[in-house]
């Protein structure tokens, strides 16, 4: 887990500060990355779709927008969509009469997995995201992205692609890959779009904060069925006890809730969920250690990029 100050991004969309809410429909892109989320965030928000809709937050099903946005961005060729095109797209994506915040989630927005590892991470990301930002050019955008230690990210991607591209990423020097290069490239390509990132390794402690940052729901709103992530890393008896404890103590502040989560993880975490066996051709312990240390330094660099917020416990 990273040890640093915790920075909470204030959601740019603020009801009290927005007299004309329809004019400020916020477009949110949750970008993945691959091998970090497994769509848990999207599934949780979909389960809470009704409660979020009451706040003007719309979470459409992915089949309604993924191919549509991809094809539209390609057809626009970098040019902004006109008002009529935007209206037609929204008619296909959402049914609600009111949408103040529209959330899209797809780990292929930055590029498909087979092209994610080249001379840099996601070499096509900046160009692709600049194109997606032109689909709704009249609306402010936000990007959200989970990062992962290259020491485990690269092997996970290798396994993900093993059947289709056995040598994917093997020709790239892993020491040269930096998430900060990706984030800086996106900022340069779409400088007006704020970016929020977090370390996938910290997600168990940050999960409620990540959900709130992406959805933008009010602080008093309690989302249901938020234990999907913990259920994958806690023994069943630990999850039951933790859920019961949180239900009995609903008024814990952020720091207290994280301490509770940390205690239950220490006691009930599944060994296979926290102790990862890393196997990559040509890798040794020294390289893995070097990549992990470089990742820590890289997070510090990202924290210094203007317009970027890093969520940390």
Number of C-alpha atoms within 10 A of each C-alpha: 12 12 9 10 10 11 13 14 15 10 14 15 16 13 12 7 9 12 10 9 18 14 12 19 21 24 20 21 23 22 22 21 24 24 20 19 19 14 14 14 20 23 17 18 25 17 15 17 17 14 18 21 18 12 17 21 24 26 26 20 17 16 9 15 19 16 11 15 19 16 12 17 23 15 13 15 11 16 15 18 20 14 13 9 14 16 13 10 18 17 12 11 21 17 11 13 7 16 22 18 27 21 21 22 23 20 20 18 21 25 23 14 18 17 16 22 22 18 14 17 24 22 18 19 23 21 16 21 20 20 25 23 23 20 25 24 17 18 15 19 22 19 19 21 24 23 21 21 21 21 23 19 18 23 19 18 19 23 16 17 16 13 9 11 12 12 12 21 21 16 10 13 11 22 14 12 22 21 20 20 18 20 21 19 17 23 20 13 17 17 14 12 19 19 23 23 21 21 22 20 16 18 21 19 22 21 18 17 18 22 17 18 17 24 22 23 21 12 7 6 11 14 17 11 11 19 16 12 16 21 15 13 19 22 17 15 10 19 20 12 13 21 13 11 12 14 10 10 10 10 10 12 8 13 11 11 18 18 13 16 17 15 13 18 21 11 11 18 22 17 11 9 10 12 9 9 9 15 14 15 8 7 12 11 9 8 14 18 12 13 21 16 13 19 23 14 13 17 20 14 15 20 16 12 15 12 14 20 21 23 23 20 22
